[in-house]
Amino acid sequence: MASSSSANFPCAACKFLRRKCMPDCTFAPYFPPEEPQKFFNVHKVFGASNVSKLINEVAPHQRQDAVNSLAYEAEARLKDPVYGCVGAISVLQRQVMRLQRELASIRCDIIRYAAAACDEMPPTTTVGRSCFGHGNVYCPSSQWNNEHYGDNGGSDGGSL
Amino acid sequence: MASSSSANFPCAACKFLRRKCMPDCTFAPYFPPEEPQKFFNVHKVFGASNVSKLINEVAPHQRQDAVNSLAYEAEARLKDPVYGCVGAISVLQRQVMRLQRELASIRCDIIRYAAAACDEMPPTTTVGRSCFGHGNVYCPSSQWNNEHYGDNGGSDGGSL
């Protein structure tokens, strides 16, 4: 929790809105006077009234998180008026898909490598590795994606 | 671009706000009458006035994307009042880090496996694989993360 307000030190919201900061001020616990930009941002993007409504709608123990996530969204929207933080979601979703493809591909390479090594290994070799699968290995990326990463796609982050 | 307004079919915004939808309505191209929920959401989260300001602030060719990203954010906030779409960013960031660790680990296994296979291979073997590195391989995850994935972390999606 941030600092509470007093008559001498109004919170950043009351100072910006030029109003008296009362002891029961909704904004004061989350918008301390030393962080004026935080309130400026959420006010510009969401409006003070909507922020106040949201604070009152969520449980007291979740209010700090709610305000922080609003502040994050607001800052992202002011930096990127077109995409806001949805741009970050899009970048991260592409990154996840790329990493999943890379992982599936490398796993497939390992299976092929191990299978080929087993097939080519002379019977008298002293190499003590176990052969987990041999012969032709059919291992398309899509199969691996479905089997191993079906839980990671758009459902976590919301498909855009 | 969505459908334009007419006197008979006001856009979703003008219908909700109970006002006459004029031919130069700011909302009409982006809030067609058949999508009332889209305007309801952005109005509830951002306020109609802020949405109108944002539409006018961005270039005409980017307005559809801007409205769609606002609609996405608004829907996420109404579904999850505490974290909104910032929750999705957090989930995706963790997923990226987990995949990066997994990929680094599996790459390290490959190097160790190849090195051990080269060391244990009898000189007369007919296996025609090239040995890329042998002996003890020091391959901590952090090294791989720094070398191969230093560009993927918080900078893309914004660290929370």
Interface residues (C-beta under 8 A of the other chain):
Chain A: K44 V45 F46 G47 S49 N50 L54 E57 V58 Q62 D65 A66 S69 L70 Y72 E73 A76 R77 P81 V82 Y83 G84 C85 V86 G87 A88 I89 V91 L92 Q93 Q95 V96 L99 Q100 E102 L103 I106 R107 D109 I110 Y113 A117 E120 M121 P122 T125 T126 V127 G128 R129 N152 D156 G157 G158 L160
Chain B: K44 V45 F46 G47 S49 N50 L54 E57 V58 Q62 D65 A66 S69 L70 Y72 E73 A76 R77 P81 V82 Y83 G84 C85 V86 G87 A88 I89 V91 L92 Q93 Q95 V96 L99 Q100 E102 L103 I106 R107 D109 I110 Y113 A117 E120 M121 P122 T125 T126 V127 G128 R129 N152 D156 G157 G158 L160
